[in-house]
Amino acid sequence: MSDLPPSDPNESDPFEEIVAAETDYDPDLAVIEAGSRTLRTQGGPPQAEVPARPADPEVDRALREVEAELATRWGETKLEPSVSRISALMDVLGEPQRSYPSIHITGTNGKTSTARMIESLLGAFELRTGRYTSPHVQSITERISLDGAPVSAERFVETYQDIKPYVEMVDASQEYRLSFFEVLTGMAYAAFADAPVDVAVVEVGMGGSWDATNVIDADVAVVTPIDLDHTDRLGTTPGEIAREKAGIIKQDATVIMAQQPVDAAQVLLKKAVEVDATVAREGLEFGVVSRQVAVGGQLLTLRGLGGEYAEVYLPLHGPYQAHNAAVALAAVEAFFGVGSQRPGPLDTDTVRRAFASVSSPGRMEVVRRSPTVVLDAAHNPAGARATADALGEAFDFSRLIGVVGVSGDKNVRGLLEAFEPILAEVVITQNSSHRAMDADALAAIAVDVFGEERVQVEPRLPDALEAAITLAEEQQEYAGAGVLVTGSVITVGEARLLLGKG
């Protein structure tokens, strides 16, 4: 099923032994354990840089005007499944997305972290990168990055003003105006062409086939683990959802496939066969050989398409981030032709240096001590299970309090049930988004899951944070107490600002 060269059948390969023992592991939670745990830590990853509001009042005013104009368009949850409008915009802009090669990333969880790792690896090999990810944690400018950093507010405004006449031209010719996400996608592709970049790393917004990003023909298509999310639009089983996500797999591309549910894997492999794509599968052609918890993250040995990479330090917590790292490495190897056009691995020291510099804001991010406050943007049951698993491994919390604010279109019960075993109590709140679930409605579900005595309601997020910190500090448990803020990227972003980050 894969066109990549097999390993020497006569060679004793411990990686194959690990694979044989782990063929049925859950793709979102499992760890390929080959190596002992050395220590437990309360350390977190380096503080990620997230842009604050512009200091210059004129620039801030201009950015707010752009944000206000974008807000008049369909939001990211309202869409008409087609790429006709974004294709029309690309046409009048002169097809900027075809002026550079791309790596396209879909999946349910782990897309943004994987994109950041891919970007870091490509940058370490001296390629100029453009990265397009969503949603943003605090600033809309985070969505479009050049050379590993969000574009400046000035450049964001300039890019919008540059394409605005063409956007209005397309609006006038289409049944529906371009959406918020479609305009941002056009801005990203135009900014990458203008830079210019050597390679674009592009995360889908939702699905794949009709996602606005899918006007690129990426040489490498990455599929992170597929699970249930956006079931009203994408399907009610992993296999149904995979049909939509398989749309990013293009003719003669290389597909880097994370561990998947069986029905999802079948759909992806069938699509790959139809378009003569080469497939590399986690656990077979590449994967995590071993991992050890380390101060502030984990130490990995990764099996890539061209060989093994030992002593790779990743300053992010959780088994799922190790798997994201394996996927990112394989994607970059495939981009450079490792395993097909060139023998042997990439330079190991460069790979180590790249992974050591990775950050992922709002993903298991420690933003305060005494008590420790961790932000994590898990917003569906699979993501919540992965976060719960990572917290148990990376921290020795004697008492963990949750602050949970979610969007109303999510599987809220499933998310709460995933967190229930690790949270002593939960403070229910809501963020400022119009999509936020009402705190009282969320609390009713939380009481059903946690019991009334473990649930507190504070509709205002500042009050919820204060209440959670107070609960964490009860019984003089300062050293072992913790607070987890979760449920939504928006909740995490607003908490990040309240706690002085950005």
C-alpha positions, -999 to 999 in steps of 0.1 A, spaced: 0 0 0 30 23 4 55 31 -23 82 38 2 111 13 3 108 -14 30 134 -19 56 159 -48 53 139 -80 62 170 -96 78 176 -67 101 165 -70 137 142 -39 141 129 -30 176 105 -5 160 87 -34 143 84 -52 176 68 -21 191 44 -18 162 34 -54 166 26 -49 202 6 -17 196 -15 -24 165 -48 -16 183 -39 15 203 -62 45 203 -48 71 179 -55 100 202 -43 86 235 -17 59 229 20 60 236 45 37 220 64 32 252 100 20 246 122 35 273 117 42 310 101 74 324 129 94 340 111 121 360 78 139 365 78 176 361 57 207 367 76 225 340 59 238 309 70 247 273 86 280 266 62 309 267 49 313 231 49 347 215 14 358 207 10 394 193 -7 419 214 -27 449 201 -5 473 181 11 500 203 7 526 176 -29 540 179 -32 546 141 -22 510 133 -45 497 160 -74 517 145 -66 505 110 -65 468 122 -98 473 141 -114 486 109 -103 456 90 -116 433 118 -149 451 117 -152 447 79 -144 410 81 -170 406 109 -197 416 85 -191 385 65 -203 349 72 -185 336 102 -165 303 102 -195 282 113 -217 294 84 -207 281 50 -219 270 16 -199 238 7 -181 249 -25 -148 264 -36 -164 284 -63 -160 318 -46 -124 313 -34 -115 299 -69 -129 331 -84 -109 352 -60 -77 333 -69 -84 337 -106 -87 375 -104 -56 377 -81 -35 357 -107 -35 323 -89 -10 333 -62 -13 299 -45 4 283 -74 36 303 -71 50 280 -43 48 244 -32 26 235 -3 21 211 26 -17 207 33 -29 195 67 -63 181 77 -76 160 105 -97 165 136 -71 172 163 -34 183 163 -34 202 130 -21 235 144 6 219 165 17 197 136 17 228 113 40 246 138 64 217 139 65 214 101 72 252 99 100 249 124 116 220 106 114 237 72 128 269 87 157 251 103 166 238 68 168 275 57 135 276 37 113 306 39 79 295 52 44 308 51 20 292 76 -18 296 76 -37 282 106 -70 287 124 -85 297 147 -64 323 164 -57 324 202 -56 362 207 -49 381 176 -63 376 141 -28 383 127 -16 349 142 -34 331 113 -9 343 87 28 337 96 60 344 76 93 329 87 78 315 119 62 347 132 28 362 127 27 390 102 27 425 116 -5 444 121 7 468 94 13 440 69 -20 424 77 -38 456 70 -18 463 38 -26 428 25 -63 433 32 -63 466 14 -44 451 -15 -70 424 -22 -101 443 -11 -110 456 -46 -108 420 -60 -128 407 -31 -155 432 -39 -154 422 -76 -160 386 -67 -187 395 -42 -206 413 -69 -204 382 -93 -214 355 -68 -246 344 -53 -231 348 -18 -203 371 -7 -170 357 2 -170 345 39 -147 356 66 -125 325 62 -124 328 25 -112 363 26 -85 354 51 -74 325 30 -71 348 0 -50 372 21 -27 344 32 -21 330 -3 -15 366 -16 9 374 13 29 342 7 33 350 -30 43 386 -22 69 375 4 78 353 -15 79 320 4 97 288 -5 69 266 9 34 272 24 22 251 54 -16 253 52 -41 240 78 -77 234 66 -105 252 83 -130 224 82 -132 192 63 -112 192 31 -129 189 -3 -148 221 -1 -126 239 24 -115 273 12 -78 263 15 -84 235 -10 -74 255 -41 -38 244 -37 -24 212 -52 -1 202 -23 28 179 -30 24 166 6 -10 159 22 -10 154 60 -39 137 78 -38 140 116 -60 117 137 -97 118 126 -124 117 152 -159 130 157 -163 168 154 -185 191 133 -207 160 128 -236 181 115 -215 191 85 -189 163 80 -206 131 90 -214 110 121 -186 84 118 -148 87 113 -152 70 79 -178 96 67 -157 124 80 -126 110 63 -144 112 29 -145 149 32 -110 153 45 -96 130 18 -104 158 -6 -69 174 0 -52 143 -14 -42 153 -50 -28 135 -80 7 120 -74 10 135 -39 25 119 -9 1 113 20 14 113 56 -12 95 76 -14 95 114 -29 65 132 -66 64 122 -97 45 130 -101 16 106 -130 30 87 -112 64 82 -80 47 71 -99 26 45 -114 58 30 -81 76 29 -62 47 14 -89 42 -13 -86 79 -23 -48 76 -24 -51 47 -48 -75 66 -70 -51 95 -75 -19 74 -75 -7 90 -43 21 75 -22 11 67 14 32 66 45 14 54 76 23 60 113 32 28 130 44 12 97 66 36 76 73 60 105 64 66 141 75 71 177 101 46 187 104 58 223 97 87 245 107 98 280 92 126 301 117 154 305 118 187 322 95 210 303 86 184 277 97 150 264 127 133 249 119 113 217 134 88 194 115 91 161 115 67 132 113 87 100 110 77 63 148 77 59 160 64 93 160 70 130 164 103 149 175 98 185 175 123 215 150 147 200 138 171 227 103 185 223 92 212 247 56 202 246 37 178 269 17 147 261 18 115 241 -2 131 213 24 158 208 50 130 203 28 115 176 23 150 160 61 153 159 64 120 141 38 131 116 55 165 111 89 149 106 76 124 80 59 153 62 91 173 59 111 142 49 85 136 21 87 172 10 125 168 6 120 135 -12 134 113 16 124 77 11 118 81 -26 143 104 -43 171 106 -18 184 79 6 191 84 43 176 107 69 177 144 72 205 160 92 198 149 128 213 180 145 191 203 124 160 182 132 169 184 170 174 221 168 140 226 150 120 206 175 136 222 205 123 256 193 87 246 188 59 263 208 22 260 205 2 287 223 -29 275 242 -19 239 240 -9 226 274 6 260 280 17 270 316 9 307 322 11 310 360 27 293 390 14 289 426 -10 276 417 0 263 383 -25 274 356 -25 254 324 -43 265 292 -54 239 267 -78 245 238 -94 210 238 -129 214 224 -141 179 216 -140 145 235 -110 132 216 -90 163 224 -101 163 260 -90 127 265 -56 135 250 -53 165 273 -63 145 304 -38 119 296 -10 145 291 -18 162 323 -16 130 343 18 123 328 34 157 329 22 171 363 18 158 398 -13 178 407 -28 168 441 -59 189 433 -69 201 398 -97 226 392 -112 230 358 -125 263 342 -146 253 313 -163 275 287 -174 259 254 -191 267 221 -227 256 218 -222 234 187 -198 209 204 -203 175 221 -203 191 255 -212 161 275 -185 140 259 -159 167 267 -170 170 303 -170 132 307 -134 130 295 -123 156 321 -144 143 350 -118 117 363 -90 143 366 -109 174 379 -117 177 416 -142 205 408 -152 225 378 -160 262 374 -184 267 345 -182 299 326 -186 314 291 -165 334 268 -174 365 249 -182 348 216 -217 348 202 -212 310 198 -205 305 235 -228 281 253 -248 298 281 -231 291 314 -263 279 331 -271 255 302 -235 242 304 -237 239 342 -269 217 339 -249 192 319 -219 195 342 -240 188 373 -252 156 355 -216 146 349 -198 158 380 -225 160 407 -239 192 421 -213 195 449 -184 196 424 -198 223 401 -196 261 405 -210 287 380 -193 320 373 -206 334 340 -179 360 338 -145 345 329 -125 368 353 -147 356 382 -143 320 371 -105 322 370 -105 338 405 -129 312 419 -108 283 404 -75 297 418 -92 300 452 -105 264 451 -70 252 440 -54 268 470 -78 253 496 -63 231 523 -29 247 519 -21 226 488 -2 254 470 26 232 457 3 205 443 -26 226 432 -35 234 396 -61 250 373 -69 239 338 -87 264 315 -102 246 286 -132 240 263 -126 265 235 -98 283 218 -117 315 225 -119 307 262 -82 300 263 -73 332 244 -94 354 267 -79 337 298 -44 342 284 -50 379 281 -65 381 316 -35 363 330 -11 389 314 1 369 284 -1 392 254 
